[in-house]
Structures are given as C-alpha cells and as structure tokens.
Amino acid sequence: MPFRSEPGLADLYRLPHTQMDRTEGHVDEVRAGMVLEAASVETASVKAHGDEGHRDEGHRGVAVLLGMAAILAAIVGVRATGLASDASDTWQSALRTEVKRSAAALNDIGYLYQTEVPPVVTILGTRMQEAELRAAAATETGPVADTLTREADVQASVLTAISSSYELATDPAYALPGGGVNLGLRLADLRNQTPALLALDPDTIQAAGDALGAKAASMTLPLLPIGVAALFAALAQPFAGRRRLLLAIGAAALAVGALGAVAVEVLA
C-alpha cells in the first residue's frame, strides 16, 4: 500500500501565501489597466480639447475675414456711390450752366437783331434818301430843286429825332467804311456788358464731372478682390483641412482690395 504523506505545516503555510500572491497580482493587473485606461481617457480628452480649440480658432478666422470683407466692401461701395452722386450733380450743374450761358447769348442776340437793328436799318435808309435827294436837288433848278431840298430837310429832321436814341447808328466805332454798321463788334460789346455770364464755363464743369464719374467707376474695381476674399472665407468653413491656406489667400485678396481702394482714392 503506497505511502501518502500528509501535508505538513510548511505546506499549509505555503498554500495561503500562494493564493494571496495570485490575488495581489490580479489586483495589480486591474490597477495597471485602470491606470492605462485613465491615461488613455485623459490623453483623448486633451486631444479632443486641442481639436476643439483648433476648430474654434479656424471658425474665428473665418468670421474675422468675412467681417472685414463685409466692412471694407461697405466702405468702398459707399464711397463709389458718393462719387457717382457727385459726378451726377456736377453734370447737372454743367447742363444748367450751359443753358444759362446759351440763354444769355440768345438774349443779347435777340436784343441786337430785334431791338437795335430794325431802327438802325430805318436810319441808314433815311440817310441814303437824304443823300440822294440832295444830290438830285443839286442837279435841278427852280421849283424842282426847292422841292427836293425841302424833302431832304425832312429826312434830316427825322434822322435827328431818332438817331440819338441808338448808339449803333451814331457811334463811329460801329460804322463800316462802305456804309452800314459792324454788327459783330456791337454784339461783342453787348456780351461784355455782363462779364459774369460771359465767364460761365460749362465745359470745365463737364470735365470735372467726367473725372468724378471715372473715379467712381474705378472705385468699384476693388470690390472684385474683396468679393474673392469673402468667397475664400466661405470656402474655408467646410474645407477644414485647407482652411489655413484658404484663409491666407482670402486675406491676401482682401489686402489687394484695400490697397486698390486707397490707390484709387489718392491717385484718381
């Protein structure tokens, strides 16, 4: 019959310690796993916070670029509208000045040909009749010569009565060598009597309006790069991977628009 040894005190003492060691090892593994999980969770949390911060920064850049583009576009648009309004006002002023100048010229021409010329024509005709009557009386004798002389005296009386009222008929400066009067010189003198109206220059005002209109048209050109900046800012919102590049391109376009607006304002 085989001999079975009973467990001794040493075995009994060793058995619980072995189980305790295994239990402690399992606990250590659990604790290590928990530490690893906690570290993973903390790392993931930090990464998530970092990604969230990066996204917030990207959204903030998009908002800033869009806001700056909108503000600059509004400023440029208001300035272009103001310039166009000024150009329109200047053109209207040029038109009113042209009408005023033309009215003054027509008024002087009308006065000359409707007021002064008809009686002057009568005066010149009367002078010619007087001269012819006296020339005819010189060639006749008796009652015929007396009649012609009396008729010439009547014409002379008429000339004396009406000639003094018309400078055009009496001023030697207007008399032409071959007879008649210098109407061009008389019209120039009438125009010079109103130097303020004569000094009206609608052409200069028109040129100023054209310059303002051209400047207004040029001021709208910077709106193109500003619109491009807004477009790239909008594209940067969905395309997060290329957001920095798109925002950089948009910022460059915005700078080009701003510099263009300043150049037009200063140089145009």
C-alpha positions in Angstrom: 0.0 0.0 0.0 1.6 3.2 -1.1 2.6 5.7 1.5 0.7 9.1 1.3 2.3 11.8 3.2 0.0 14.3 4.9 0.6 17.9 4.2 2.8 19.4 6.8 2.7 22.7 8.4 5.0 24.2 5.9 2.7 23.2 3.0 -0.3 24.5 4.9 1.5 27.8 5.5 2.7 28.0 1.8 -0.7 27.5 0.3 -2.4 30.6 1.6 0.5 32.7 0.6 0.4 31.4 -2.9 -3.2 32.3 -3.3 -2.6 35.7 -1.8 0.2 36.3 -4.2 -2.1 35.4 -7.1 -4.8 37.7 -5.8 -2.4 40.5 -5.3 -1.1 40.0 -8.9 -4.6 40.1 -10.3 -5.3 43.3 -8.3 -2.1 44.8 -9.6 -3.1 44.0 -13.2 -6.5 45.5 -12.6 -5.0 48.6 -11.2 -2.5 48.9 -14.0 -5.3 48.5 -16.5 -7.3 51.2 -14.8 -4.3 53.5 -14.8 -3.8 52.8 -18.5 -7.5 53.5 -19.2 -7.4 56.7 -17.2 -4.3 57.8 -19.1 -5.9 57.0 -22.4 -9.1 58.8 -21.4 -7.0 61.8 -20.3 -5.0 61.8 -23.5 -8.2 61.5 -25.6 -9.7 64.4 -23.6 -6.6 66.6 -24.1 -6.6 65.7 -27.8 -10.3 66.5 -28.1 -9.8 69.8 -26.3 -7.0 70.6 -28.6 -9.0 69.7 -31.7 -11.9 71.8 -30.4 -9.6 74.7 -29.8 -8.2 74.4 -33.3 -11.7 74.3 -34.7 -12.7 77.3 -32.7 -9.6 79.2 -33.9 -10.4 78.3 -37.5 -14.0 79.4 -37.2 -12.8 82.6 -35.6 -10.5 83.2 -38.6 -13.3 82.6 -41.0 -15.6 85.0 -39.1 -12.9 87.7 -38.9 -12.2 87.5 -42.6 -15.8 87.6 -43.6 -16.5 90.5 -41.2 -13.5 92.5 -42.6 -14.5 91.8 -46.2 -18.1 92.9 -45.5 -16.9 96.1 -43.7 -14.4 97.0 -46.5 -17.0 96.3 -49.2 -19.5 98.5 -47.5 -16.9 101.4 -47.2 -15.8 101.0 -50.8 -19.4 100.8 -52.0 -20.5 103.9 -50.1 -17.5 105.8 -51.4 -18.2 104.7 -55.0 -21.9 105.7 -54.6 -20.9 109.1 -53.2 -18.5 109.7 -56.1 -21.2 108.7 -58.7 -23.7 111.1 -57.0 -21.1 113.9 -57.1 -20.5 113.2 -60.7 -24.2 113.3 -61.5 -24.6 116.6 -59.6 -21.6 118.1 -61.5 -23.0 117.0 -64.8 -26.4 118.6 -63.9 -24.6 121.8 -62.9 -22.7 121.8 -66.2 -26.0 121.4 -68.1 -27.6 124.3 -66.1 -24.6 126.4 -66.7 -24.7 125.7 -70.4 -28.4 126.6 -70.5 -27.7 129.8 -68.6 -24.8 130.8 -71.0 -26.9 129.9 -74.0 -29.8 131.9 -72.7 -27.6 134.9 -72.1 -26.2 134.7 -75.6 -29.6 134.4 -77.2 -30.8 137.3 -75.1 -28.0 139.5 -76.4 -28.5 138.4 -80.0 -32.3 138.9 -79.7 -31.7 142.4 -78.3 -29.4 143.3 -81.1 -31.5 142.0 -84.0 -34.9 142.7 -82.6 -34.4 145.9 -80.8 -31.4 147.8 -82.3 -31.2 146.5 -85.9 -34.7 147.5 -87.2 -34.5 151.2 -86.3 -30.8 151.3 -87.4 -31.9 149.9 -90.8 -34.5 152.7 -90.9 -31.9 155.3 -90.0 -29.5 154.0 -92.6 -32.2 154.1 -95.2 -33.2 157.6 -94.3 -29.6 158.7 -94.6 -29.4 157.3 -98.1 -32.6 159.0 -99.1 -31.4 162.3 -97.8 -28.1 162.0 -99.6 -29.9 161.1 -102.9 -32.4 163.9 -102.5 -29.6 166.5 -102.0 -27.7 165.1 -104.9 -30.8 165.3 -107.1 -31.5 168.9 -105.9 -28.0 169.9 -106.9 -28.7 168.9 -110.5 -32.1 170.7 -110.7 -33.2 174.3 -110.7 -36.3 176.2 -109.8 -39.3 174.6 -108.0 -37.9 171.1 -108.5 -34.7 171.8 -106.8 -36.6 173.5 -103.9 -38.9 170.5 -103.5 -36.0 168.1 -103.5 -34.2 170.3 -100.9 -37.3 170.5 -98.7 -37.7 166.7 -98.8 -34.1 166.2 -97.9 -34.5 168.6 -94.9 -37.5 166.5 -93.7 -35.4 163.3 -93.9 -32.6 165.1 -91.9 -35.1 166.1 -89.2 -36.2 162.5 -88.9 -32.6 161.4 -88.6 -32.0 164.0 -85.9 -35.1 162.8 -84.0 -34.3 159.1 -84.0 -30.6 158.7 -84.4 -29.7 159.9 -80.9 -31.5 157.0 -79.3 -29.5 154.3 -81.0 -25.8 154.1 -80.3 -25.3 151.6 -83.1 -26.3 154.2 -85.6 -24.4 157.1 -84.2 -21.1 155.7 -82.7 -18.4 155.9 -85.4 -16.7 152.8 -83.9 -19.5 150.7 -85.5 -19.5 152.4 -88.9 -18.2 150.4 -91.8 -16.1 152.2 -94.5 -18.5 151.2 -97.2 -21.6 152.1 -95.2 -23.6 150.2 -92.7 -22.6 149.1 -89.2 -20.4 146.4 -87.7 -23.0 144.1 -86.0 -20.3 141.6 -84.8 -18.5 144.3 -82.9 -21.8 145.5 -81.4 -22.7 142.0 -80.3 -19.3 141.6 -78.6 -19.8 144.8 -76.7 -23.3 143.7 -75.6 -21.9 140.4 -74.4 -19.1 142.2 -72.4 -21.7 144.2 -70.5 -22.4 141.0 -68.4 -18.9 139.6 -67.6 -20.3 137.2 -65.1 -22.5 135.5 -67.7 -19.7 135.7 -70.2 -17.3 133.9 -67.8 -19.6 130.9 -67.5 -17.6 127.8 -68.5 -19.8 124.6 -68.6 -17.0 122.7 -70.4 -14.8 122.9 -67.3 -17.6 121.7 -65.1 -18.4 118.9 -67.5 -14.7 117.8 -67.4 -14.9 117.8 -63.6 -18.0 115.6 -63.7 -16.3 113.2 -66.2 -13.3 112.9 -63.8 -15.6 112.1 -60.9 -17.5 109.6 -63.0 -14.3 107.8 -64.0 -13.2 107.8 -60.3 -16.5 106.3 -59.3 -16.1 103.6 -61.9 -12.5 102.9 -60.8 -13.6 102.7 -57.1 -15.8 99.7 -58.0 -12.9 97.7 -59.2 -11.5 96.9 -55.7 -14.8 95.2 -54.9 -13.7 92.3 -57.1 -10.8 91.2 -54.9 -12.9 91.9 -51.8 -15.5 89.6 -53.1 -12.8 87.0 -53.8 -11.7 87.3 -50.2 -15.3 86.7 -49.0 -15.5 83.7 -51.3 -12.3 82.1 -49.9 -13.5 82.8 -46.4 -16.8 80.9 -47.1 -14.8 78.0 -48.7 -12.6 77.8 -45.6 -15.6 76.9 -43.5 -16.4 73.4 -44.9 -12.9 72.5 -46.0 -11.2 72.3 -42.6 -8.1 70.6 -44.0 -7.2 73.5 -46.2 -8.6 76.2 -44.0 -5.3 77.9 -43.3 -4.4 78.1 -47.0 -7.9 79.4 -48.0 -7.8 82.0 -45.2 -4.3 83.1 -46.3 -5.5 83.5 -49.9 -8.6 85.4 -48.8 -6.5 87.7 -46.6 -4.2 88.4 -49.5 -7.2 89.2 -51.8 -8.6 91.5 -49.1 -5.3 93.3 -48.8 -5.2 93.8 -52.6 -8.7 95.2 -52.5 -7.9 97.6 -49.7 -4.7 98.8 -51.4 -6.6 99.2 -54.7 -9.3 101.4 -53.0 -6.6 103.6 -51.4 -4.8 103.9 -54.7 -8.0 105.0 -56.5 -8.8 107.5 -53.8 -5.4 109.0 -53.8 -4.4 108.9 -57.5 -7.6 109.1 -59.4 
